[in-house]
Amino acid sequence: MSKNITKRSEDYSKWYNELVVKADLAENSGVRGCMVIKPYGYAIWEKMQAELDKKFKETGHQNAYFPLFIPKSYFSKEASHVDGFAKECAVVTHYRLKTGEDGKTIEVDPEAKLEEELIVRPTSETIIWDTYRKWIESYRDLPILVNQWANVVRWEMRTRLFLRTAEFLWQEGHTAHATEKEAVAEAEQMLDVYADFAENFMAIPVVKGFKTENERFAGAIETYCIEALMQDGKALQAGTSHFLGQNFAKAFDVKFTNQEGKQEYVWATSWGVSTRLMGALVMTHSDDNGLVLPPNLAPIQVVIVPIHKTDEQLEEIREEVKKVTDQFKKLNISFKFDDRTTFKPGWKFNEYELKGVPLRVAIGPKDLENGTFEVARRDTFTKEIVAKDDIVTYVQDMLEEIQSNLFNKAKTYRDSHITEANSFEEFKDLLENKGGFISAHWDGTIETEEKIKDLTKATIRCIPIDRKEEDGICILTGAPSKGRVLFAKAY
Amino acid sequence: MSKNITKRSEDYSKWYNELVVKADLAENSGVRGCMVIKPYGYAIWEKMQAELDKKFKETGHQNAYFPLFIPKSYFSKEASHVDGFAKECAVVTHYRLKTGEDGKTIEVDPEAKLEEELIVRPTSETIIWDTYRKWIESYRDLPILVNQWANVVRWEMRTRLFLRTAEFLWQEGHTAHATEKEAVAEAEQMLDVYADFAENFMAIPVVKGFKTENERFAGAIETYCIEALMQDGKALQAGTSHFLGQNFAKAFDVKFTNQEGKQEYVWATSWGVSTRLMGALVMTHSDDNGLVLPPNLAPIQVVIVPIHKTDEQLEEIREEVKKVTDQFKKLNISFKFDDRTTFKPGWKFNEYELKGVPLRVAIGPKDLENGTFEVARRDTFTKEIVAKDDIVTYVQDMLEEIQSNLFNKAKTYRDSHITEANSFEEFKDLLENKGGFISAHWDGTIETEEKIKDLTKATIRCIPIDRKEEDGICILTGAPSKGRVLFAKAY
């Protein structure tokens, strides 16, 4: 089996599109802009969900579920929110179909028109704050720390699997607090949760930062983000956490009685990550041979392939393998023993390479004689012969080693692609010839930000949380600046 | 705090509606027919999901995700399916809104009309079989054993929380097989999975059976179901599994090459349970004091309430409690130590009774002296004083005892409410004065089934899988019958 995937160096974008489909992660559906997430891709998403859900619960959050539909009028209530979200969206206008005159086709029943159109949620702040009004009376009802796992729809004209689809899956946290300080602390805490998850679970290094006013979530006072860098030098926003102030509380009249008996508006946050992370995963670690998965996210961590000529050999192999996999089960190492006889070992090697299985263990007649296994790493392509008594410990250690190697490799790449530019010429040259994050001074105005975007397609990805104070001049206007921001072309 | 819930004997339906809201399970939203599932209710649903998901995976299924939207034309492809599902549904006709002339309100942009309307999925057979066509070429690609956790929408005119809502959450399994035999076996296996789950996890006894032709899923050759009995004598369909034959394969042209190299249509099943199970849970076990939850489903299995006058006492209690809860953690017993001083113990007792927490442990100054705890059961209201050295074992045993007690209690009620009727008079009398399942002979025709429904509102819930062959005559028409079926009024 030839993989037939375009090389990254030839056409990175094509490589991505082909890999997502060939590795069985997702594919386009018959519905414009909507994807099918295939079992192998969904198994990875489930691992992300499980880990995030655990982290949310450890930080005191509970899950709940709010309606898919939002009455159109809700969007008019928060002025900036409507511009950001209610424009490109799926609108439900009718609630019935009827059989056409030919008795076969079906058509919309004009008599079943809704009084008020319903919007398929693009994000749930409005419906949730309309609900919170009923839940909150006094400071005793606060904080509310709720998360929702859901599908959302944003009518995108140009879609790409995982990166930009009309429907996608995500989680959206929505919290309500008695004080500004507490809400800000929550938004910052969730940013840390996301950064920890990205780096220590997905092996994707991220920069934590603030969005500029221009790039903020519609309705937010402050948007925090984590920004990752893909192998082609383009940035990808991997998660956001918003401090919403009292905007939604005011729009939906959500007040509480404080400890002094006075009425106050409630403070809010929201935060989310989505199936976009699947795209970040692919573009951070994978190579021309297919997916490369960090062991934490691999549906199959170890694949075991028997190499045999006779049925007796296969039986012998099976016995040896069982001793090992019994240990794997106890250690929660996920494995697959692929003893199908309909496919040759070489075909299988290729297949699991494409699917990004971190470790491949092969065992043949020679191994039986010598009491060994051959273990191959997906990330480095190195192979070792391991004695059967050592195999379990070896695999266990190696999975950890691969997890940290992938992070370190990505971090080395990312760190070497944060470059300072001190003039607009230098900036353009770096963008053109090197890519990555460009750290540069900016005068703080929306006008300059947009002009740079028009001229170069680069946007301000974030103002890093840990940036140094440093006097400088804006690369475009020469106006004074107090510190650098990170620019990049982005997904 | 008074619970203020209507008594079941006064108005069962009102009792249910009030309890669901007051116990914080769910509430109506601002969107007609759509509910908000509150954190406490959602925590119960998550436990159901986790258990079902485990069972699905143990039986070889994988999760995947298919689009929310289905092009209208897909529904015309399977003739019986369109009548069943595509009529009362949410129809997306536009993909954009614009700001109105007042600059504030927003309205549908008439220029953004979709070429083909999209239906919000009421069930996913059509979109999934449209996808399977691309996945299946040869017998080697079969079986496909896929499940999806998703939201679906059916435009119901009269809605009730959990029982009948426009949007609900569910899982839908969709499998593809090479042979009829294998597909039938799959449909039957999943029925068994559901029955096992209902009885051994939810403590809800169920009858396994077949649906009559009239009550079959639109597009199915055979619909298997599990039927439960609520405390008011009405039945509730708790899960269905469908053998779909080759209907969807033919509608979507899904063929495979068999081992002999010949083209054949693929065989299908689908099966699902939904948030409706939350309604079944409430109406099987709960009482006039509030929810009663089987320990398997209780978000909090044990609540511990301190009774103290001084801070020193509370400190002492805290120490004793910690020793116990450390053990609970190791044993995966979920607990809450409610040491809030803003609420009195009596208020808390009431609250946790309403929420259905299976065991309440109280500890006061006297218990400190005596080295004891007071343990109260939610299901029987019995209390016992337990020595602190025995408390962990006692709680562990008691949780098992409550789980089986609830099942036995429900089963005794259910078994005593399956009554044979041998004439239509007897049938009507039983329906009127006793309720429950009525086991009666029926002549096997749709006409009789519908006539009985018109006359009594009772429907055939199922033809029990294990029914005896027995010659008899139809209660309505006197025509011959080979065995009894179960009638009931139903949710």
Chai-1 contact restraints between the chains, C-beta under 6 A:
chainA,res_idxA,chainB,res_idxB,connection_type,confidence,min_distance_angstrom,max_distance_angstrom,comment,restraint_id
A,S29,B,P67,contact,1.0,0.0,6.0,A-B,restraint_1
A,G30,B,D130,contact,1.0,0.0,6.0,A-B,restraint_2
A,V31,B,P67,contact,1.0,0.0,6.0,A-B,restraint_3
A,V31,B,F69,contact,1.0,0.0,6.0,A-B,restraint_4
A,C34,B,P67,contact,1.0,0.0,6.0,A-B,restraint_5
A,V36,B,F66,contact,1.0,0.0,6.0,A-B,restraint_6
A,V36,B,T131,contact,1.0,0.0,6.0,A-B,restraint_7
A,I37,B,A64,contact,1.0,0.0,6.0,A-B,restraint_8
A,I37,B,Y65,contact,1.0,0.0,6.0,A-B,restraint_9
A,K38,B,A64,contact,1.0,0.0,6.0,A-B,restraint_10
A,P39,B,Q62,contact,1.0,0.0,6.0,A-B,restraint_11
A,P39,B,A64,contact,1.0,0.0,6.0,A-B,restraint_12
A,Y42,B,N63,contact,1.0,0.0,6.0,A-B,restraint_13
A,Y42,B,A64,contact,1.0,0.0,6.0,A-B,restraint_14
A,Y42,B,Y65,contact,1.0,0.0,6.0,A-B,restraint_15
A,Q62,B,P39,contact,1.0,0.0,6.0,A-B,restraint_16
A,N63,B,Y42,contact,1.0,0.0,6.0,A-B,restraint_17
A,A64,B,I37,contact,1.0,0.0,6.0,A-B,restraint_18
A,A64,B,K38,contact,1.0,0.0,6.0,A-B,restraint_19
A,A64,B,P39,contact,1.0,0.0,6.0,A-B,restraint_20
A,A64,B,Y42,contact,1.0,0.0,6.0,A-B,restraint_21
A,Y65,B,I37,contact,1.0,0.0,6.0,A-B,restraint_22
A,Y65,B,Y42,contact,1.0,0.0,6.0,A-B,restraint_23
A,F66,B,V36,contact,1.0,0.0,6.0,A-B,restraint_24
A,P67,B,S29,contact,1.0,0.0,6.0,A-B,restraint_25
A,P67,B,V31,contact,1.0,0.0,6.0,A-B,restraint_26
A,P67,B,C34,contact,1.0,0.0,6.0,A-B,restraint_27
A,L68,B,N151,contact,1.0,0.0,6.0,A-B,restraint_28
A,L68,B,E167,contact,1.0,0.0,6.0,A-B,restraint_29
A,F69,B,V31,contact,1.0,0.0,6.0,A-B,restraint_30
A,S76,B,T105,contact,1.0,0.0,6.0,A-B,restraint_31
A,S76,B,I106,contact,1.0,0.0,6.0,A-B,restraint_32
A,A86,B,L97,contact,1.0,0.0,6.0,A-B,restraint_33
A,A86,B,I106,contact,1.0,0.0,6.0,A-B,restraint_34
A,K87,B,L97,contact,1.0,0.0,6.0,A-B,restraint_35
A,E88,B,R96,contact,1.0,0.0,6.0,A-B,restraint_36
A,A90,B,V92,contact,1.0,0.0,6.0,A-B,restraint_37
A,V91,B,H94,contact,1.0,0.0,6.0,A-B,restraint_38
A,V91,B,V108,contact,1.0,0.0,6.0,A-B,restraint_39
A,V92,B,A90,contact,1.0,0.0,6.0,A-B,restraint_40
A,V92,B,V92,contact,1.0,0.0,6.0,A-B,restraint_41
A,T93,B,T93,contact,1.0,0.0,6.0,A-B,restraint_42
A,H94,B,V91,contact,1.0,0.0,6.0,A-B,restraint_43
A,Y95,B,W155,contact,1.0,0.0,6.0,A-B,restraint_44
A,R96,B,E88,contact,1.0,0.0,6.0,A-B,restraint_45
A,L97,B,A86,contact,1.0,0.0,6.0,A-B,restraint_46
A,L97,B,K87,contact,1.0,0.0,6.0,A-B,restraint_47
A,T105,B,S76,contact,1.0,0.0,6.0,A-B,restraint_48
A,I106,B,S76,contact,1.0,0.0,6.0,A-B,restraint_49
A,I106,B,A86,contact,1.0,0.0,6.0,A-B,restraint_50
A,V108,B,V91,contact,1.0,0.0,6.0,A-B,restraint_51
A,V108,B,E117,contact,1.0,0.0,6.0,A-B,restraint_52
A,E117,B,V108,contact,1.0,0.0,6.0,A-B,restraint_53
A,D130,B,G30,contact,1.0,0.0,6.0,A-B,restraint_54
A,T131,B,V36,contact,1.0,0.0,6.0,A-B,restraint_55
A,N151,B,L68,contact,1.0,0.0,6.0,A-B,restraint_56
A,W155,B,Y95,contact,1.0,0.0,6.0,A-B,restraint_57
A,E167,B,L68,contact,1.0,0.0,6.0,A-B,restraint_58
